[in-house]
Amino acid sequence: MKLLQRTSRYYFFASTIIFFLAVGALGAIIPRLTDLETDELLWDYKQVLLMQLSEMDTIPSEIIILDNIIELQPVSIDPEAFKPQFKDTLRLNIQDDEFEPFRKFTFYEHIQGQPYQITINHSKLDYEELMTTLGTAILIILVLILAGINLLNTFLSHRLWKPFYQIIRDIEGFNFEKNQPITPSKTSIEEFQILHQAINQMTHKARGDYHSLKQFSENASHEIQNPLAIIRSNIELLIQKENREPKEWAAIKQIHEAASRISKLNGVLILLTRIENRQFTDKQKLNFEDLIKEKIDQFDPLFKARDIQVYMDLVKSSHYMDPTLSNVLLNNLISNAIKHNLDRGEIIIILRQSHLIIENTGKPLNKDFSTLLERFSKESEASTSLGLGLSIVKEICDIYQLRIKYQYENGKHQISIIF
């Protein structure tokens, strides 16, 4: 979710809460304020009413003046013993045949020497209709505010945040191999200028470190290959000489194996470094069904040497990947299935559009599978393996955001690559 979208969501939630609080507060305050105002009005009207009644010849039982309905009832009690009272009531409207709210003011007074109970009923506002009207008005205002905020955010995203999104695109397109710095777009916003400067410094140092490391790796690889070639050629000369003692042959064999191991290790580490540095950028749409069939033909001599049966269940499955990395991925997975298999065992390869599964018979692992994905981690210390095959598989999967799953069941190892 984008930053501005998240901000709009917070605005929406906050505005909704404020809306309900405002409606609730108005629902509690407005009736109270209206009652106080009406009570004050009725109290003032009391004096005027008493003057009008004192001038009348006869006192009627009910008087209707505008919104006021006045009820007069003679009593035989002392008016001084009772205090005036205000309360709400309902009265039937004969014309509409429905009850309407009134504010009722009751007090006792002497009129022309006779004590009376006088009740002034003043019509009130219909609070239900009032709150509905206010709620609708506030809701309309809320919608207008949210619409304005959304338009403002759209404007900000296209105008003020344009340099920020340009930075994101520059970072996504940054490539060490091109050796080109990130060129900042012009902006008057100080925070974006600081961000541009920090990114330029970071990428400048990263490019320097990358090229230094690359040059060191290339030089080291080149310098190692020359002595190794000399060692191996001399070993071959020693092997050609006859009449050697068994100890000498054993020593020569160990030297030859060590030199071969160093040469192989050098090549694998260079490959791993190139993968980590994202130097394989030739993405192509590859048909994995054809690639797997080609690999099975290439490994056929190894299958026959150990009498391993291969079963395939393949469907057409195409994915974008660098051809070199796809070749390395399949090489390592299939060679791993052969290496950790049993003589006269079997390998099952299942390919679907969403995943690739390679199963092989074999003994249970001595280590957790996740540790085997680390560099130089081997299933057994006695193994002649370099311990880099699965770590290369993991690096390739990380580049293309593929998931690796492993399980051991019914005497079979199963490695799944989830596309």
N, C-alpha and C positions, 0 to 999 in steps of 0.2 A: 504494500500500500504506500502511495506517495505521501510525502510530508504534508502537502497542502490538503490532500483528501483526509488525512488523519486530523488535521486542524479543523476542517469543516465538520467532521464527525463530533469532535469535542464541542464545537459551537452549537451543533444541533442538540446534543444531550443537555448542555448547560441551558440553552434557551427553552427546551421542553420543561426542565425542572423549574426554571424561573416562571414559566407560564402557569404551571399548576400552583406554585406558591403564590403568585400574584392573584389568581382567581380565588384561591382559598382565603387570602388576606382580605381581598375586596368583599368576599362573601361574609366575612366576620365583621369588618369595620363599617361598611356602608349601612347595613341595617341599624347598627348601634348609633352611628352619627345621625341618621335620619330620625330615629326615635327621640334622641336628645333635642334635635331641632324642632320636631313636632311638639314635644312636651313644653318647650319654652314658648312656642307659638300659642299653645292652648292655655298656658298660664297667663299670658298677656291678654288673650281673648276673654278670659274669665272676668276681668274687671269691666270690660266693655259690655259683656253680656249682663252682668249684675245691674249696671246702670240702665240698660234697656228694659230689663224686667221690672225694675222699680217704678218705671213710668207707665207700665201697662195697667189697664183697668182690670183685666182678667188674665190669669196665668194659664196658658194652654199646657197640655201634657207633652206635646212634642212640637218642636220648631225645626224646620229644615232651612238652613241658610248655606247656599253653595255646597261645599263639600262637608259641611258640618250638620250633624243630626243631633239636636239637643233634646234630651228627655228630662222632664220635671215631674217629680213625684213628692207630694206632701208626706211628711213623716212626723212622728211624735217623739223624737229623740232630740237630745241637745247636740246641735251641730259642732260645738266646741270639743265634743268627746271623740271625734273622728278626724283623721288626717286625710288629706287628698291622696288619691291613688291613680297611678298610670299603669295601664296594661293593654295588651293586644287582644283583639277579639275579631270575630267574623260576623258579618251581617248579610242577610239574603237580599240580593238585588232582584226585585220583582220583574223588572223589564228583561233582564238577561237570564233570570232563573238560576243564578249561581251565587255562591258565597264570595264576598270580597273582604279583603283585610281592612281593619279600622284600628285606630289608636284611641283608646277609651280613657277619658279623664273624669273621675268621679270625685265630687266634693259636696259639702253640706253648708247651706247658708240660710239666713232668715230673709224672706222676701215678703214685704208688706206685713211683717209681724208673724208670719207663718214659716216654720222650718221646712226646708225642701232638700231632697236629694237631687242634685243636678248632675247629669251625665252628658258630656260633650263627646260625640263620636266623630272623629276626623278620619276621612278616607286616607289610606296609605298607598304607596306605590306597590305594584305587584313585583315582589323581589325575585320571583322565579323568572319572570320575563326580563327583569332588569339584569339578572346575572347571566341569562342566556345571551342578551344583547352585548353585555360587557365581555363575556367569554368569546363570543364570535369576533368582536372588535379586536381583542387581544390576540386571538388566533390569526386573524388576517395580518396584524402587525408583525407577529412572529414569522409568518410565512414570507412576508416582504423583507424582513431582516435577513432571514436565511438565504433568500434569493439574492439579496444584495451582497451578502458575504461570499456566496458562490461565484457571483460575477466578479467580485473583487479578487478572489483567489485565482480565477481564470486569468484576469489581467496581470496579477503578480507573477503567475507561472510563465506567462508569455513575455513579460517585460522585465521585471526585477530579477527573476530567477533564471533568466536566459543564460548568463555567464556560468552559473552553477551547473546547469545541464550540459553546457559545452565542455566544462571540465570533466564531467562524467564520460562523455563521448571520447574525449582525448585520452583519458586513462584506459578506457576499454580498447582503444585502437593502438595503444602504446606497444611497441615491439623493440626488444633489445637488439635484434639483428639489423634493423633499419638505422640504428644509431642516430635517431632524430629526436631532439628535445621537444617537450610539449610547449607549443606556442600559445601563450595566454591571449584570450580575446580582451578587447578594451572594455573596461568597466570603471565607473566612478565609485563603486561601492567598496569601502575599505576592507570589509571582511573577505570579500572575494579576491581582492588584490593580495591580501595576506595568504589566503589559501593557494592562489597561483604561485606565489613565491615559495611557499613551503613544498609544494609538489615539484616545482622545478629543481629545488635543492635536493630533494629526495631522489628524483629520477636521475639527476646528474650523477649523484654518488652511486646509485644502483647500476647505471650504465658503465661507470668506471670500474666498479667491482666485477661486473659481469665480464667485461672484456679482459680484465686482468686475469680472472679465473679461467676464462676460455683460452687465453694465450698460454697460461701456465699448463693447463691440461694438454693442449696440443704439443707444447714443447716437451713436457714430461713423457707423453706417449711416444713422441719421435725419438727422444734420447734413450728410452727404455728398449725400443725395438732394435736399435743397432747393436747394443751389447748382447741382447737375447739372440740375435741372428748369428753373432760370432760364436756364442756359447754352443748353440745348437749345431752349427757347422763343424765345430771342433769335436763335439760329442760323436757326430756321425763318422768322423775320421777315426776316433778311438774305437768305435764299434767295429770298424772294418778290419782292425788288427786282430790277429788270432793269437792262440796260446796265452790267454789271460787266465788268471786264477779266479775262482768263483767270487771272492770278495771284491775283486776289481770290477767284475761284471755287475755285481750288485750296486757298487758305488756309482758306476756309470749310469745304470738304470735310474737310480734315485735322482742324479743330476738332470737327466733327460726329462723325467716326470716333473721335477720342480721348475725347470725352464718352460716346459709346455704349460704348466699351471700359471706361471707368471704372465706368459703371453696371452693366455685365455682371459685371465683376470684383468689385464690391461685393456683388452678389447671390450669386455663387459662393462667395466667402470666408465670407459669413454661413452659407450652407448647409453648408460644410465644417466650420465651427466648431460648428454644431449637431450635426452627425454625430459629431464628436470628443467632444463633451460628452454623448453618449448621450441626446439629447433626444427621439429618435424611439423611443418605447417601446410603440407600439400594434401588438403582434404579432398577426398573423392568418394563418390557413391560406390561402395564395393558390395558385390554379391558374396556373402559369406558361405553360401552353399557351395559355390564353385571353389572358393579358397580352401574350404575344409577338405573337399575331394582331392585337390592338388596336394595338400599336406599329407593325406593318408597314403597317396601314391609315393611320396618322397620318403615316408617313414616305413614303407612296406618291408625293406630288408631287416629293420630292427624288430618288426612284429614277427617275421618268420624266424629270426634268430632265437627268440624266446617262446615261439609257438603261442603268440597272443592273438586271440580272435577279436576282430573289430566289427561292431554292429553300429550302423548309422540310421538315424531317423531324421532326415533333413527336409526342410521346406525352404522355399525361396525367401531369403531375409537380407535386405539391403540396409546398410548404414554408412554414414559419412565418417571416414577415418583416413589417416595417412597410410598409404600402402605399406610402407616400411614397418610402421608400428603394428598394423594388423598382422603382418607376417611374423613379427617378433612375438606378439600375443599368442597366436595359434601355435607357434613353435614351442614356446615355453610350456603352454598348457598340455600339449600332447606329449612332449618329451618328459614332463613331470609325471604324466599318467603311465608312461612306459617304465620310467626309473623306479617308481614306487609300486610296481605291479608284481604279480607272481608269475613264475614260469607256467606256461599253459593257462594263463589267466585270460581276462577279457576286458575290452574297453567299449563303452557305449557312448555314442555322441548323439545328442538330441539338439536340434536347432529349430527354434521358432522365431517369429518376428520380435518377440519381447525378451527372449533369453537364449542363452547357449549353456547346455549342461554336458559336462564330461565326467563320466563315471569310470572307475577302474577298480578291479579287485586288488586287495592288499591288506597288510596287517594294520591294526590300529596305530595311530600316531603316538609317539612318546611325548610330544609337546602340544600345547594349544595351537590351533591353526593360526590364530592372529599373530603369534610370535614368529611364525614362519614367513610372514609378509614383511618382516624387518630385514634389513641388510645383514648378510653373513650369518643368518640364522638357519641352521640345518637341523633336519629331523634326527640325525645321529651324528655325533662328533667323529665317528669312524668313517663317515661318508666322504667320498672324494669330491662331492659337489661343492661349488663355490658359495652356495647359500644366497644367490642373487636372483635366481629365476623368478620366484614368486614376488619378490620385491619389485622387479621390473614389470610384472603383470599388474601389480597394484599401482605403480606410477602411471601406466598407460590408462588404467581404469579411472584414475583420478583426473587425468586430462580430459577425458570424454564423459565424465560424470557417470560412470558405470558402477554398479554395486557388485561386490563379490560375496557369495554365500557358500558355506561349506557344511557338509554333514557326513557322518560315517554311519552306515546302516546296512545290516545284513552282509557284512564283510566287504562293503564297497565304499570307496571314497567318492564323494560327489562334490564337484566344484561348479557353481552356477555363476554365470556372468549375466547380470540383469541390464539390458539395454535401456 
